[in-house]
Amino acid sequence: MGGMVWQKSLLRPDSIALVGVSDDAEKTSGRPLRFLRAAGYGGTVFPVNPTRETVQGERSYPALSALPEVPEHAFILTGAGRALDALEECEALGVPVATVLATGFAEAGGAGEANMARLQALTGRGRLRVLGPSSIGLANLHHGMTLTANAAFAEPDLPKGGLFVASHSGSLIGALLSRGKRKGLGFAGLVSVGGEADLSIGDVCLAALDDPAVTGFLLFLEHMRHADKLREFASKAAKRGKPVAAFKLGRSDEAAELAQSHTGSLAGADEVADVFLKACGIARVSSFEGLLEVAPLLARVPAAPQRRRGRVGVITTTGGGAAMAVDQLAGLGVDIVRPSAETCERLAAKGIEAGHNRILDLTLAGTRYDVMRGAIEVFRQAPEFDLVLVCVGSSARFNPELAVQPALDLIDAPGSPFAVFLVPDAPDATRRLAGAGVPVFEDPETCADAVAAALQRQVPALPQVVEDIGECEGRTLDEAEAYTRLPALPVAEWVALDTSSPVPDLPFDYPVVVKVLDAAIPHKSDAGGVIVGISGPEALARAMAAIQDNIATNLPGHAVRRVLVQQMRGGVGEVLIGMRRDPQVGPVVVLAAGGIFTEIYRDTVMRLAPVDLDGAKEMIASLKVTQILGGARGRPQGDLDALARAVVAVSDLAASTDIIEGEINPLIVLPKGEGVAAVDALIRVRA
C-alpha cells in the first residue's frame, strides 16, 4: 500500500467507521461520535453496532461489510477479541488504517501474547496499518477530526495552532491539551500511539511532517523502541525547520545494574536515550511542564551546528528572582555571561548603568518602559549572548505596561532570541506574552529546563547506520582472544603462558603484570587474578602460583590453566573506551576515566557509534580527566591524537557483524608523540 494513502487516511480521512460505538455518549466507546460532531468534522461517519439500528440518533450498521462504501479509517472500540475480528474485516475490505482502543495484548499474559501474535501476523501482510493497541485515539484539530475517547476533548474551544503531539500515553495527550490551552498554545494534532504493534511515534510524526499547519512537534516517550523511525523523522524534521522536543520517562539505574562490563553500567538505558535524542537534534526536557513551555522557545532558538553549553545574558528588575533562575541554569550547564565592555558602553549611551555584576540588575528603574526596552534592545544585539532572559518582578502583576510591554513590542524585532521569566503570579501578563508568541515562564525550574534544552539542541549529528545484529546470546572472549579482535589498537606487549609449564624467557623486558586468562573471569582483579610489579622470572613463578591459590579460594572449583603476562606501561593517565549495542537505539561508544575507579568517578562521555576523528576529539574535550591528560599544572602532555584514533578504532567495532560489546579498560595514554597502549580488553561476541 502506498505510503501517502495510509498517511492521509490516518490524519485526514474523508470517512470514518466507529466499530462498537456506544449509544451512551458519556461512555468511553460513545465519546468519539460525540466529539466528532461537536468539532464539526466534515467527513462521513459510519457508526457500526450490530445490536442497534441507531446510535446517538444516527443510523447504525451491523458490520463494516454492510457500509455503503469502504471507510478510510476505522476506530475499533470493542474488546481485544472482537477488535481482531474487525481488523481482519478491515483488511479484507481494503480499509487503509485502523485505530485499536482495546488492551489485552502484550501486557495480558498468555492470552494477550496470542492476541499480539495474531495482530502482528495481520499487520505483517502489509495491507492494513494499525495504530495501537491501547490507543485512546487521535485528533487533527484543523480538520475537526477528534477521533478519540479521551475525556479531555470535551473541552470547549479546542486551541488550534501549529504543535503536533505524539505520546505513548493516551491520557497525557489530554493533559497536554488542557495545560497548553491555559498557556496560550495551539495544537495541530494529538496522537496516542499506545502499544506500537505497527505504527510507531516516528511513523505518525512522519505522516504529519509535511502538513503546512504543523510547525513543531512535542513527544511524550516511555521507551525508545522503534528508534530507527524516530531517527528518520527527526532528521527530516530538522531539514524542514520544524523543531522537536521530547519528555522521556525512565531516568532509572536498574538496567545499568545488570550490565557485565563497566561500559554497560555507564551506558544505562536513560543515558543512551539522552545521547540518542541529542544526536537526533531533539530538545529533551526533564519536566512535563517544560515540554509545553519549551515550544515557543524552539520556534525562535535555532539548533546549533555543533554541541554548545549556551550563553545567556540576564536582565532583571529583581535580584532575588533572577538568582533563582541563574542557579537553575548554571546547574544545567548553561553559561551566564556578563555583558562585554562594548555592551556596557551601548547601555551607558541609553542612560543605563551596567554595574559590575554578571547580571544586569535594573532594580526599580527597570519598571520604566524606556529603561527595560533599551536594555533588551542592547542585549539582543550583543554577540556574547545566544539568548537573553528578562526577569520581571512585581510590576509584571500590577503594572505590566511598564516592564512587560517592551517584550511584547520587541519580540519580532531583529536580534538574539529572548524569553521572559515572571517572578510573581501574573496570569494576565502570562497570557498577553504567550498570545504574542513570547516564550514566558512562571517558575525558575521550568524556565531553566526549557532554556537549557533549547540552547543545547543541535543540528542532527547521526552516524552511518550499521547493521543490526539483533538480540542474541553472547559469550565473552578471554583477554588474548580479545586482543586479536583489535588490530587497529596499540596493545602493550604480552604473552600467554600455561601454569603447568616452567617460566620461559619473555620477549620483552620486566617489570610485568600477570593476569588470569579465562573467559569465565572477566573481572580479574575482583577474584584476586592480577598481580603487578613483577621484576623477574622467579617473582613471576611465585605470582602465577599465588593467582592459582587466589582463584581457588575466591572461586571454589575453578582451576587456573593459563595466565597472560604483559609488559607494564606507565603513562600520563588512564581511560576506558567501550562500544556497546543498546537493544533499542543501536551501538554507542563510551569514553571515561579509566582503571579501577571508573564507576566511582563517573567521568563519562557517550556518543552514537561509530564516530569519526572529529567526533572522537570532541568526546575527549568533554571529559574532565582531559585536563590532566592535556598537561594541567605542569604535568606532561598526553598523546591526545593517538587517544582520538583509539576511540575511533573501538567505535568501529560497531561495524562488526558478531561483536556485541567491546571494552578497553584501562587504555594507558602515553606522553605526547608516544601513542597509547591497551592493557586490558573485554569483548563479547555472538555465541
Buried (B, 14 or more C-beta within 10 A) or exposed (E): EEEEEBBBBBBBBBBBBBBBBBBEBEEBBBBBBBBBBBBEBEBBBBBBBEEBEEBBEBEBBEBBEEBEEBBBBBBBBBEBEBBBBBBEBBBEBEBBBBBBBBBBBBEBEEEBEBBBEBBBEBBEEEBBBBBBBBBBBBBBBBBBBBBBBBBBBBBEEBBEBBBBBBBBBBEBBBBBBBBBBEBBBBBBBBBBBBBBBBBBBBBBBBBBBEBEBBBBBBBBBBBBBBBBBBBBBBBBBBEEEBBBBBBBBBEEEEBBEEBBBBBBBBBBBBBBBBBBBBBBBBBBBBBBBBBBBBBBBBBBBBBBEEEBBBBBBBBBBBBEBBBBBBEBBBEBEBBBBBBBEEBBEBBEEEEBEBBEEBBBBBEEBBBBBEBBBBBBBBBBBBEBBBBBBBBBBBBBBEBBEBBBBBBBEBBEEEBBBBBBBBBBEBEEBBBBBBEBBBBBBBBBBBBBBBBBBBBBBBEBBBBEEBEEBEEEEBEBBBBBBBBEBBEEBBBBBBBBBEBEEEBEEBEEEBBBBBBBBBBEBBEBBEBBBBBEEBEEBEBBBBBBEBBBEBBBEEBEEBEBEBBBBBBBBEBBBBBBBBBBBBBBBBBBBBBBBBBEEBBEEEBBBBBBBBBBEEBBBBBBEBBEBBEBBBBEEEBEBBBBBBBBBBBBBBBBBBBBEEBBBBBBBBBBBBBBEBBBBBBBBBBBBBE
